């Protein structure tokens, strides 16, 4: 089929989340909301599995991006060469969905799928890089797609 897009797949290393990671992130970005800073509130008002410290969604997305960081240039180089893309500009958007909570002690990894999305009206190329972050039980924790912008290929002389 002509409309079928080629998907490039990659897998990252693993990383275990600690309580310190969560506390540092919450303080760094100022998420001073009761579910993240008041453990008595958590025990009293949150349901079942959330009656302990858990990772905020923005942290899960950040960890997913961090897991991909050591291989992201491999992803960019592979898709650039195979799809004949021009210069890499970077991320221009992200869409995310949290599927399951993550807690201190959970070990996460990300499976990446990259594919060309479309050519813009300016001739630039948008590439989707989907991150599927799973825990040690292979449960999907968060899935998010980065929209990455590339220039068209340079003309050959």
C-alpha positions as a printed NumPy array, in Angstrom:
array([[ 0.   ,  0.   ,  0.   ],
       [ 1.265,  3.461, -0.834],
       [-0.065,  5.064,  2.395],
       [ 1.636,  2.548,  4.682],
       [ 4.297,  4.129,  6.862],
       [ 7.474,  2.309,  7.8  ],
       [ 7.87 ,  2.033, 11.578],
       [11.33 ,  1.974, 13.166],
       [11.51 ,  0.252, 16.568],
       [13.968,  0.74 , 19.435],
       [14.173, -0.325, 23.106],
       [15.8  ,  1.582, 25.937],
       [17.623,  0.501, 29.068],
       [15.71 ,  0.22 , 32.371],
       [15.597,  2.551, 35.36 ],
       [14.154,  2.088, 38.833],
       [12.172,  5.016, 40.267],
       [13.031,  6.034, 43.832],
       [11.099,  8.06 , 46.378],
       [13.9  , 10.624, 46.132],
       [13.259, 10.957, 42.375],
       [ 9.603, 11.754, 43.049],
       [10.274, 14.196, 45.9  ],
       [12.991, 16.002, 43.933],
       [10.787, 16.317, 40.827],
       [ 7.784, 17.554, 42.809],
       [ 9.93 , 20.232, 44.464],
       [11.811, 21.165, 41.288],
       [ 8.66 , 21.933, 39.308],
       [ 6.567, 23.133, 42.247],
       [ 3.868, 20.44 , 42.252],
       [ 2.998, 21.352, 45.834],
       [-0.395, 19.674, 45.713],
       [-1.588, 17.454, 48.594],
       [-1.303, 14.167, 46.625],
       [ 2.433, 14.808, 46.179],
       [ 3.504, 16.496, 49.434],
       [ 1.065, 15.405, 52.18 ],
       [ 1.219, 11.674, 52.931],
       [-1.596, 11.948, 55.516],
       [-3.839, 13.426, 52.803],
       [-2.836, 10.574, 50.489],
       [-3.69 ,  7.915, 53.103],
       [-7.01 ,  9.555, 53.982],
       [-8.407, 10.691, 50.636],
       [-6.886,  8.698, 47.789],
       [-8.14 ,  5.266, 46.696],
       [-6.466,  1.888, 47.242],
       [-3.216,  1.712, 45.29 ],
       [-2.705,  5.483, 45.545],
       [-2.436,  5.427, 49.345],
       [ 1.33 ,  5.581, 49.011],
       [ 3.702,  7.941, 47.222],
       [ 3.329,  7.739, 43.431],
       [ 5.018,  9.403, 40.454],
       [ 3.25 , 12.401, 38.893],
       [ 2.452, 12.052, 35.194],
       [ 4.931, 14.771, 34.09 ],
       [ 7.699, 12.829, 35.862],
       [ 6.734,  9.641, 34.011],
       [ 6.929, 11.483, 30.687],
       [10.28 , 12.99 , 31.69 ],
       [11.643,  9.583, 32.677],
       [10.441,  8.183, 29.348],
       [12.309, 10.94 , 27.53 ],
       [15.367, 10.372, 29.708],
       [15.343,  6.645, 28.974],
       [15.333,  7.476, 25.267],
       [18.065, 10.123, 25.525],
       [21.058,  7.748, 25.125],
       [19.626,  6.346, 21.877],
       [17.677,  9.3  , 20.47 ],
       [20.443, 10.282, 18.058],
       [20.466,  6.671, 16.783],
       [16.703,  7.001, 16.229],
       [17.176, 10.35 , 14.429],
       [20.074,  9.056, 12.292],
       [18.261,  5.836, 11.343],
       [15.017,  7.479, 10.292],
       [16.841, 10.427,  8.639],
       [18.896,  8.12 ,  6.447],
       [16.092,  5.7  ,  5.629],
       [13.508,  8.424,  4.942],
       [15.963, 10.93 ,  3.395],
       [15.238, 13.709,  5.883],
       [17.044, 17.021,  6.195],
       [18.306, 18.79 ,  9.309],
       [16.813, 17.854, 12.684],
       [15.011, 20.725, 14.462],
       [13.603, 19.044, 17.583],
       [10.295, 18.43 , 19.282],
       [ 7.349, 20.655, 18.346],
       [ 4.595, 18.852, 20.264],
       [ 3.702, 15.994, 22.568],
       [ 0.535, 14.046, 23.35 ],
       [ 0.461, 11.768, 26.403],
       [-1.828,  9.273, 28.143],
       [-1.224,  7.764, 31.583],
       [-2.366,  4.139, 31.735],
       [-1.173,  2.949, 35.164],
       [ 0.495,  4.481, 38.219],
       [ 4.181,  4.086, 38.988],
       [ 5.559,  3.884, 42.504],
       [ 8.983,  3.975, 44.163],
       [10.678,  0.666, 43.373],
       [ 9.07 ,  0.28 , 39.948],
       [11.528, -0.31 , 37.122],
       [10.623,  1.332, 33.834],
       [11.788,  0.962, 30.235],
       [10.56 ,  2.502, 26.989],
       [ 9.868,  0.935, 23.637],
       [10.023,  3.51 , 20.855],
       [ 8.304,  3.529, 17.484],
       [ 9.283,  6.227, 15.013],
       [ 7.648,  6.975, 11.678],
       [ 7.149,  9.849,  9.261],
       [ 3.807, 11.529,  9.917],
       [ 3.512, 14.049,  7.084],
       [ 5.055, 16.893,  5.132],
       [ 3.99 , 20.369,  6.257],
       [ 2.808, 23.168,  3.974],
       [ 6.363, 24.591,  4.213],
       [ 7.86 , 21.301,  3.032],
       [ 9.233, 20.325,  6.439],
       [ 8.751, 16.763,  7.633],
       [ 7.013, 15.776, 10.855],
       [ 8.072, 12.53 , 12.487],
       [ 6.222, 10.796, 15.31 ],
       [ 8.301,  9.171, 18.038],
       [ 5.974,  7.112, 20.209],
       [ 7.265,  6.155, 23.69 ],
       [ 5.561,  3.215, 25.389],
       [ 6.822,  3.161, 28.98 ],
       [ 6.244, -0.119, 30.815],
       [ 7.056, -1.358, 34.294],
       [ 8.754, -4.552, 35.462],
       [ 5.446, -6.437, 35.044],
       [ 5.18 , -5.281, 31.394],
       [ 2.198, -3.08 , 32.297],
       [ 1.887,  0.042, 30.18 ],
       [ 2.427,  3.014, 32.498],
       [ 2.44 ,  5.961, 30.093],
       [ 2.365,  6.308, 26.34 ],
       [ 3.295,  9.56 , 24.669],
       [ 4.146, 10.666, 21.178],
       [ 6.654, 13.378, 20.414],
       [ 6.146, 15.277, 17.169],
       [ 9.643, 16.029, 15.799],
       [10.4  , 18.454, 12.961],
       [12.943, 17.959, 10.164],
       [13.88 , 20.099,  7.196],
       [13.409, 18.604,  3.723],
       [16.507, 16.888,  2.374],
       [19.17 , 19.203,  0.974],
       [19.222, 19.279, -2.833],
       [22.006, 17.228, -4.368],
       [24.502, 19.085, -6.51 ]])
